[in-house]
C-alpha cells in the first residue's frame, strides 16, 4: 500500500512517469476490477433471487437483455478466456448496456407523460368525488405553506419546496410568460458545453411530454395502449364512468412503468459491473488476480445453480466497502494523468488501457445510467440559440394545440425544472397568496393545498 502511495505522489509531481504510470494503471485496473466483480456477484445473486426463486417474471423485452448478460457472465467465469473473447464480450455488453439506457429514457418519457395526466385527473377530482372543503382563509393557508417551505435553513431544500409548491398551486401563468421563463433560463447556458445544453433541453422536453424516443427502444406496448386512452380523452366533457376508467388506466400504467424502471435499473447495474470487469481484467496484477479468484468461483457456482448464497459469500463481508474507500482515495491520480500527462500515456502506448480505466471510473461511479464517454465539447452561442429556438417553437405548438387543463399541467411540470424565480419570504408569500386568491374554483384550490400537504415531512 505504501509503495502505491509513493508512486501516486510522484505522478502528481511529474516524477518518473515512464515507470510510475504503468504501475499505477495496473494497480487501478485490479482495484476497479475486484470492486466491480464483487458488485457483479451481488447484483447477480439478487437478480437470480427474483427471477428463479421468487418467481418474479421480467418483462419479455427486458428478459432478452438479461439472458444476453447472463450468457456473457457465464463466459466470464470460465477458466480460459482469451483476449479475443474478452473483446467480443465487451462489444456485446456495451450494446446491451446502451439498449438498457435508451429503454430507460423511453420509460422516463412514459413516466413524464403520466405525471401530466395525473395532474389533470387530480384537478378534475372535485367534479366526480366529494372533497371536503375547509374554511381556512387564503392568508392562513399561505402562511402554513410558507412555514413548511422555510422550516429548514438549507437552500437546496427550500428551493425544492418552492418548486413543489409552485407546481402544485393553481397555475395562472400565460403562455407568453412561461416562454419568457424558458428563454431566460436557456440564456444561463451561454458558454456551456454541448452536453450541459443538451441535458437541459432533454429535461424540459421530458417534463413537458415532448421528448420522444426511437421506436426501437419504446417497446412497452402495454403502457402505450393505456397512455393512448389518456391522450384521446376529452377532459372538458368527461362523464363519471369515463373519469373512473381513466383513473384506473393511470394507476395501472403507473404500476407498470414503476416495475419496468426497477427492472432496467437492475439490468444496468448488472451490465455496469460486468463491463467494468471485462474492461480491466487483462490488466490485473498478480495480486489482483489472486484477490479475485474467490469471487470468480462464486459467480461460477451461482450460474451453475448453487443457491446457498450465504455460504458462497462467506468471508467477503466488508470487502466492497474497503475497496470503495481505496478507490475514492486513489482515483484522483487518474484525473491528474488525464489532465497533465496524456502525451506521456500515448508515448508509453498505454492509450487503450488508460481509456478503459476512464470508462471504468464512470461505470463504478454513482450515476447508473451515465454515458460511457464524457463529452465536454465546447460550442458557440449559435448552437445554444438553435436549441432554444427549436424548443420554444415546439412548446408554442404544444400549448397552441393543448386544452386549458393540459396546458396548465405542462406549465406546472416545466416550473419544476426551471430555476427558482422566488427567493425571499415576501416574494414566496406574495406568489402563494396570489395563486390562491385568483383561483375561483374551491375544489381546485383545495386539491392544490392537499397535494402540497402530502409533501409535508
C-alpha positions as CSV (number, residue, x, y, z in Angstrom):
1,X,0.0,0.0,0.0
2,X,2.8,2.4,0.9
3,X,4.5,1.7,-2.5
4,X,1.4,2.7,-4.5
5,X,1.1,5.9,-2.3
6,X,4.7,6.8,-3.2
7,X,4.0,6.2,-6.8
8,X,0.9,8.3,-6.8
9,X,2.7,11.2,-5.1
10,X,5.5,11.0,-7.7
11,X,2.9,11.1,-10.5
12,X,1.3,14.2,-9.0
13,X,4.8,15.8,-9.0
14,X,5.5,14.6,-12.6
15,X,8.4,12.3,-11.5
16,X,9.5,9.0,-13.0
17,X,6.4,8.9,-15.2
18,X,7.7,6.2,-17.5
19,X,7.9,3.8,-14.6
20,X,5.1,5.0,-12.4
21,X,2.2,5.4,-14.9
22,X,2.2,1.7,-16.0
23,X,2.4,0.5,-12.4
24,X,-0.4,2.9,-11.3
25,X,-2.7,1.9,-14.2
26,X,-2.3,-1.9,-13.4
27,X,-2.9,-1.2,-9.7
28,X,-6.1,0.8,-10.5
29,X,-7.3,-1.9,-13.0
30,X,-7.0,-4.5,-10.3
31,X,-8.8,-2.3,-7.8
32,X,-11.6,-1.3,-10.1
33,X,-11.9,-4.9,-11.4
34,X,-12.2,-6.5,-7.9
35,X,-14.7,-3.9,-6.8
36,X,-16.8,-4.4,-10.0
37,X,-16.5,-8.2,-9.6
38,X,-17.9,-8.1,-6.1
39,X,-20.7,-5.8,-7.3
40,X,-21.4,-8.2,-10.2
41,X,-21.7,-11.2,-7.8
42,X,-24.1,-9.3,-5.5
43,X,-26.2,-7.9,-8.4
44,X,-26.4,-11.4,-10.0
45,X,-27.4,-13.0,-6.7
46,X,-30.3,-10.5,-6.3
47,X,-31.4,-11.0,-9.9
48,X,-31.3,-14.8,-9.5
49,X,-33.3,-14.5,-6.3
50,X,-36.0,-12.5,-8.1
51,X,-36.2,-14.5,-11.3
52,X,-35.6,-18.0,-10.2
53,X,-36.6,-18.3,-6.5
54,X,-39.3,-15.6,-6.1
55,X,-40.9,-16.4,-9.4
56,X,-40.8,-12.7,-10.4
57,X,-41.0,-12.7,-14.2
58,X,-39.2,-10.0,-16.1
59,X,-40.9,-8.1,-18.9
60,X,-40.3,-10.2,-22.1
61,X,-38.3,-7.4,-23.7
62,X,-36.1,-7.0,-20.6
63,X,-35.7,-10.7,-20.2
64,X,-34.0,-10.9,-23.6
65,X,-31.4,-8.4,-22.3
66,X,-30.9,-10.3,-19.1
67,X,-30.4,-13.6,-20.9
68,X,-27.7,-11.8,-23.0
69,X,-25.9,-10.6,-20.0
70,X,-26.2,-14.0,-18.3
71,X,-24.5,-15.6,-21.3
72,X,-21.6,-13.2,-21.0
73,X,-21.3,-13.7,-17.3
74,X,-21.1,-17.5,-17.8
75,X,-18.2,-16.9,-20.2
76,X,-16.5,-14.7,-17.6
77,X,-16.5,-17.5,-15.1
78,X,-14.7,-19.9,-17.5
79,X,-11.1,-20.7,-16.6
80,X,-9.8,-19.9,-20.1
81,X,-11.0,-16.6,-21.5
82,X,-8.9,-15.3,-24.5
83,X,-8.3,-11.6,-25.4
84,X,-10.4,-12.1,-28.5
85,X,-13.3,-13.5,-26.4
86,X,-12.8,-10.6,-24.0
87,X,-13.1,-8.1,-26.8
88,X,-16.2,-9.7,-28.3
89,X,-17.8,-9.8,-24.8
90,X,-17.0,-6.1,-24.2
91,X,-18.7,-5.2,-27.5
92,X,-21.8,-7.3,-26.8
93,X,-22.1,-5.9,-23.2
94,X,-21.7,-2.3,-24.4
95,X,-24.5,-3.0,-26.9
96,X,-26.8,-4.4,-24.2
97,X,-25.9,-1.6,-21.8
98,X,-26.8,1.1,-24.4
99,X,-30.1,-0.6,-25.2
100,X,-30.9,-0.6,-21.5
101,X,-30.0,3.1,-21.2
102,X,-32.2,4.0,-24.2
103,X,-35.1,1.9,-22.9
104,X,-34.8,3.7,-19.6
105,X,-35.1,7.0,-21.5
106,X,-38.3,5.7,-23.1
107,X,-39.7,4.6,-19.7
108,X,-38.8,8.0,-18.3
109,X,-40.7,9.7,-21.1
110,X,-43.7,7.4,-20.3
111,X,-43.5,8.4,-16.6
112,X,-43.4,12.1,-17.6
113,X,-46.5,11.7,-19.7
114,X,-48.2,10.0,-16.8
115,X,-47.3,12.9,-14.5
116,X,-49.1,15.3,-16.8
117,X,-52.3,13.2,-16.8
118,X,-52.1,12.7,-13.1
119,X,-52.1,16.5,-12.7
120,X,-55.2,16.7,-14.9
121,X,-57.1,13.9,-13.2
122,X,-56.3,15.4,-9.7
123,X,-57.7,18.7,-10.8
124,X,-60.9,17.0,-12.0
125,X,-61.4,15.0,-8.9
126,X,-63.8,17.5,-7.2
127,X,-66.2,17.2,-10.1
128,X,-66.6,13.5,-9.6
129,X,-65.7,12.8,-5.9
130,X,-66.5,14.5,-2.7
131,X,-63.5,16.6,-1.5
132,X,-64.1,18.2,1.9
133,X,-63.5,21.9,1.7
134,X,-62.1,23.8,4.7
135,X,-62.9,27.3,5.7
136,X,-59.3,28.4,6.3
137,X,-58.6,31.8,4.7
138,X,-56.2,32.1,1.8
139,X,-53.8,34.1,4.0
140,X,-53.7,31.4,6.7
141,X,-53.1,28.7,4.0
142,X,-50.3,30.8,2.5
143,X,-48.7,31.2,5.9
144,X,-49.0,27.4,6.5
145,X,-47.3,26.6,3.2
146,X,-44.6,29.3,3.8
147,X,-43.8,27.8,7.2
148,X,-43.3,24.4,5.5
149,X,-41.1,25.9,2.8
150,X,-38.7,27.7,5.1
151,X,-38.7,25.3,8.1
152,X,-35.1,24.3,7.3
153,X,-32.3,26.7,6.5
154,X,-30.7,24.6,3.8
155,X,-31.1,26.4,0.5
156,X,-31.4,23.3,-1.6
157,X,-34.3,22.0,0.4
158,X,-36.0,25.5,0.4
159,X,-35.7,25.7,-3.4
160,X,-37.0,22.2,-3.9
161,X,-40.1,23.0,-1.7
162,X,-40.7,26.3,-3.6
163,X,-40.7,24.4,-6.9
164,X,-43.1,21.8,-5.4
165,X,-45.5,24.4,-4.1
166,X,-45.4,26.4,-7.3
167,X,-46.1,23.3,-9.4
168,X,-49.0,22.2,-7.2
169,X,-50.7,25.6,-6.8
170,X,-53.2,26.8,-9.4
171,X,-51.3,27.8,-12.5
172,X,-52.1,31.3,-13.6
173,X,-49.1,31.9,-16.0
174,X,-49.8,32.9,-19.6
175,X,-48.2,31.1,-22.5
176,X,-46.0,34.1,-23.1
177,X,-44.8,34.2,-19.5
178,X,-43.8,30.5,-19.5
179,X,-42.0,31.0,-22.8
180,X,-40.1,34.0,-21.3
181,X,-39.0,32.0,-18.3
182,X,-37.8,29.2,-20.6
183,X,-35.8,31.6,-22.8
184,X,-34.3,33.4,-19.8
185,X,-33.1,30.0,-18.4
186,X,-31.6,28.9,-21.7
187,X,-29.6,32.2,-21.7
188,X,-27.9,31.0,-18.5
189,X,-26.2,28.3,-20.5
190,X,-24.1,30.7,-22.6
191,X,-20.5,29.4,-22.8
192,X,-21.6,26.0,-21.5
193,X,-20.5,22.7,-23.1
194,X,-22.8,20.9,-25.6
195,X,-23.6,18.2,-23.0
196,X,-25.0,20.7,-20.5
197,X,-27.2,22.3,-23.1
198,X,-28.4,19.0,-24.5
199,X,-29.2,17.8,-21.0
200,X,-31.2,20.9,-20.1
201,X,-33.1,20.6,-23.4
202,X,-33.8,16.9,-22.7
203,X,-35.1,17.7,-19.1
204,X,-37.5,20.3,-20.4
205,X,-38.7,18.2,-23.3
206,X,-39.2,15.2,-21.0
207,X,-41.1,17.3,-18.4
208,X,-43.4,18.8,-20.9
209,X,-44.1,15.4,-22.6
210,X,-42.4,16.5,-25.8
211,X,-39.4,14.0,-25.6
212,X,-40.0,11.1,-27.9
213,X,-37.6,8.1,-28.0
214,X,-36.8,6.0,-31.0
215,X,-39.4,3.4,-31.6
216,X,-36.8,0.6,-31.4
217,X,-36.4,1.4,-27.7
218,X,-40.1,2.3,-26.9
219,X,-41.1,-1.3,-26.9
220,X,-43.6,-1.3,-24.0
221,X,-46.9,-1.5,-25.9
222,X,-48.9,-2.4,-22.8
223,X,-48.1,1.0,-21.2
224,X,-48.5,2.9,-24.5
225,X,-52.0,1.4,-25.0
226,X,-53.1,2.8,-21.6
227,X,-51.5,6.1,-22.3
228,X,-53.3,6.4,-25.6
229,X,-56.6,6.1,-23.7
230,X,-55.4,9.0,-21.5
231,X,-54.3,11.1,-24.6
232,X,-57.5,10.7,-26.5
233,X,-59.9,11.6,-23.7
234,X,-62.0,14.8,-23.9
235,X,-61.2,16.2,-20.4
236,X,-63.6,19.2,-20.8
237,X,-66.6,16.9,-21.2
238,X,-65.8,13.8,-19.1
239,X,-68.6,11.7,-17.7
240,X,-68.4,9.9,-14.4
241,X,-67.7,6.4,-15.8
242,X,-65.0,7.7,-18.2
243,X,-63.3,9.6,-15.4
244,X,-63.0,6.4,-13.3
245,X,-61.9,4.4,-16.3
246,X,-59.1,6.9,-16.9
247,X,-58.1,6.8,-13.2
248,X,-57.8,3.0,-13.5
249,X,-55.7,3.4,-16.7
250,X,-53.4,5.8,-15.0
251,X,-52.9,3.6,-11.9
252,X,-52.2,0.5,-13.9
253,X,-49.8,2.3,-16.3
254,X,-48.0,3.8,-13.3
255,X,-47.5,0.4,-11.7
256,X,-46.3,-1.0,-14.9
257,X,-43.7,1.8,-15.6
258,X,-42.5,1.6,-11.9
259,X,-41.8,-2.1,-12.4
260,X,-40.1,-1.5,-15.7
261,X,-37.9,1.2,-14.3
262,X,-36.8,-1.2,-11.4
263,X,-36.0,-3.9,-13.9
264,X,-34.0,-1.7,-16.1
265,X,-32.1,-0.3,-13.1
266,X,-31.2,-3.8,-12.0
267,X,-30.1,-4.7,-15.6
268,X,-28.0,-1.6,-15.9
269,X,-26.2,-2.2,-12.5
270,X,-25.5,-5.8,-13.7
271,X,-24.2,-4.6,-17.1
272,X,-22.1,-1.8,-15.5
273,X,-20.4,-4.3,-13.2
274,X,-19.8,-6.9,-15.9
275,X,-18.4,-4.3,-18.3
276,X,-16.1,-2.9,-15.7
277,X,-14.7,-6.4,-15.1
278,X,-14.3,-7.0,-18.8
279,X,-12.5,-3.7,-19.4
280,X,-9.9,-4.2,-16.6
281,X,-9.5,-8.0,-16.4
282,X,-6.5,-8.4,-18.7
283,X,-4.6,-5.7,-16.8
284,X,-4.9,-7.2,-13.3
285,X,-1.7,-7.5,-11.3
286,X,-0.8,-11.0,-9.9
287,X,-2.1,-9.9,-6.5
288,X,-5.3,-8.5,-8.1
289,X,-5.9,-11.8,-9.9
290,X,-5.4,-13.7,-6.7
291,X,-7.8,-11.5,-4.8
292,X,-10.5,-12.1,-7.5
293,X,-10.2,-15.9,-7.6
294,X,-12.8,-16.5,-4.8
295,X,-15.3,-14.1,-6.4
296,X,-14.9,-15.7,-9.9
297,X,-15.6,-19.0,-8.1
298,X,-18.7,-17.6,-6.5
299,X,-20.0,-16.4,-9.9
300,X,-19.3,-19.8,-11.5
301,X,-21.2,-21.6,-8.8
302,X,-24.2,-19.2,-9.0
303,X,-24.6,-19.6,-12.7
304,X,-24.4,-23.4,-12.2
305,X,-27.4,-23.2,-9.9
306,X,-25.8,-23.1,-6.4
307,X,-28.5,-21.4,-4.3
308,X,-26.7,-21.3,-0.9
309,X,-25.6,-17.7,-1.3
310,X,-24.8,-17.2,2.4
311,X,-22.3,-19.9,2.2
312,X,-20.9,-18.7,-1.1
313,X,-20.3,-15.1,0.2
314,X,-18.8,-16.2,3.5
315,X,-15.6,-14.3,4.2
316,X,-16.3,-11.5,1.7
317,X,-18.1,-9.2,4.2
318,X,-16.9,-5.6,4.2
319,X,-14.7,-6.1,1.1
320,X,-16.8,-3.9,-1.2
321,X,-16.7,-1.1,1.4
322,X,-12.9,-1.3,1.8
323,X,-12.3,-1.4,-2.0
324,X,-14.6,1.6,-2.4
325,X,-12.7,3.6,0.2
326,X,-9.4,2.8,-1.6
327,X,-10.9,3.8,-5.0
328,X,-12.1,7.1,-3.5
329,X,-8.6,7.8,-2.2
330,X,-6.6,6.8,-5.3
331,X,-8.7,7.5,-8.4
332,X,-7.9,11.3,-8.3
333,X,-4.5,10.5,-9.8
334,X,-6.3,9.1,-12.8
335,X,-7.7,12.6,-13.5
336,X,-4.2,14.1,-12.9
337,X,-2.9,11.9,-15.7
338,X,-5.8,12.8,-17.9
339,X,-5.3,16.5,-17.4
340,X,-1.5,16.7,-17.5
341,X,0.1,13.6,-18.9
342,X,-2.0,12.4,-21.8
343,X,1.0,12.8,-24.1
344,X,3.2,10.5,-21.9
345,X,0.4,7.9,-21.8
346,X,0.4,7.9,-25.7
347,X,4.2,7.7,-25.8
348,X,4.1,4.7,-23.5
349,X,1.5,3.1,-25.8
350,X,-1.0,2.9,-22.9
351,X,-3.8,4.8,-24.5
352,X,-6.2,1.8,-24.7
353,X,-5.9,0.6,-21.1
354,X,-6.0,4.3,-20.0
355,X,-9.2,4.9,-21.9
356,X,-10.7,1.7,-20.5
357,X,-9.9,2.9,-17.0
358,X,-11.6,6.2,-17.6
359,X,-14.6,4.3,-18.8
360,X,-14.5,2.0,-15.8
361,X,-14.3,5.0,-13.5
362,X,-17.7,6.2,-14.9
363,X,-19.1,2.7,-14.6
364,X,-18.1,2.4,-11.0
365,X,-19.5,5.9,-10.1
366,X,-22.8,6.8,-8.6
367,X,-24.6,7.5,-11.9
368,X,-26.0,4.2,-13.0
369,X,-27.0,5.4,-16.5
370,X,-24.0,7.6,-17.2
371,X,-22.7,7.9,-20.7
372,X,-19.6,5.7,-21.2
373,X,-17.6,8.6,-22.7
374,X,-17.6,12.0,-21.2
375,X,-18.4,14.7,-23.7
376,X,-17.1,18.2,-22.9
377,X,-17.3,19.6,-26.4
378,X,-17.4,23.4,-26.3
379,X,-19.8,25.1,-28.7
380,X,-20.5,28.7,-29.5
381,X,-23.8,30.5,-28.7
382,X,-25.1,29.8,-32.2
383,X,-25.8,26.2,-31.0
384,X,-27.5,27.5,-27.9
385,X,-29.7,29.8,-29.9
386,X,-30.6,26.9,-32.3
387,X,-31.6,24.6,-29.4
388,X,-33.5,27.4,-27.6
389,X,-35.4,28.4,-30.8
390,X,-36.4,24.9,-31.6
391,X,-37.6,24.2,-28.1
392,X,-39.6,27.4,-27.8
393,X,-41.2,26.8,-31.2
394,X,-42.2,23.3,-30.2
395,X,-43.5,24.5,-26.9
396,X,-45.6,27.1,-28.6
397,X,-47.0,24.5,-30.9
398,X,-47.8,22.2,-28.0
399,X,-49.6,24.8,-26.0
400,X,-51.4,26.0,-29.1
401,X,-52.9,22.6,-29.6
402,X,-53.5,21.6,-26.0
403,X,-56.6,22.2,-23.9
404,X,-56.5,24.6,-20.9
405,X,-56.2,21.8,-18.4
406,X,-53.4,20.1,-20.2
407,X,-51.5,23.3,-20.8
408,X,-51.6,24.1,-17.1
409,X,-50.3,20.6,-16.4
410,X,-47.4,21.2,-18.9
411,X,-46.6,24.5,-17.3
412,X,-46.6,23.0,-13.8
413,X,-44.1,20.4,-14.8
414,X,-41.8,23.0,-16.6
415,X,-41.8,25.1,-13.4
416,X,-40.4,22.1,-11.5
417,X,-37.4,22.1,-13.9
418,X,-36.7,25.8,-14.2
419,X,-34.6,27.7,-11.6
420,X,-36.5,29.1,-8.7
421,X,-37.8,32.5,-9.6
422,X,-38.7,33.4,-6.0
423,X,-36.2,33.9,-3.2
424,X,-37.3,36.0,-0.2
425,X,-40.1,35.2,2.2
426,X,-42.0,38.1,0.9
427,X,-41.8,37.0,-2.8
428,X,-42.9,33.5,-1.9
429,X,-45.7,34.7,0.3
430,X,-47.0,37.1,-2.3
431,X,-46.9,34.4,-5.0
432,X,-48.7,31.8,-2.9
433,X,-51.3,34.2,-1.7
434,X,-52.0,35.5,-5.2
435,X,-52.2,32.0,-6.7
436,X,-54.8,31.1,-4.0
437,X,-56.7,34.4,-4.2
438,X,-57.0,34.2,-8.0
439,X,-58.4,30.7,-8.0
440,X,-62.2,30.9,-8.3
441,X,-62.8,27.1,-8.2
442,X,-62.9,26.0,-4.5
443,X,-62.3,22.4,-5.5
444,X,-59.2,23.1,-7.5
445,X,-57.9,25.3,-4.6
446,X,-58.5,22.5,-2.0
447,X,-56.9,19.9,-4.2
448,X,-53.8,22.1,-4.7
449,X,-53.4,22.6,-1.0
450,X,-54.0,18.9,-0.3
451,X,-51.2,18.0,-2.8
452,X,-48.7,20.3,-1.1
453,X,-49.6,18.9,2.3
454,X,-48.8,15.4,1.1
455,X,-45.2,16.6,0.8
456,X,-45.0,17.8,4.4
457,X,-42.5,15.8,6.3
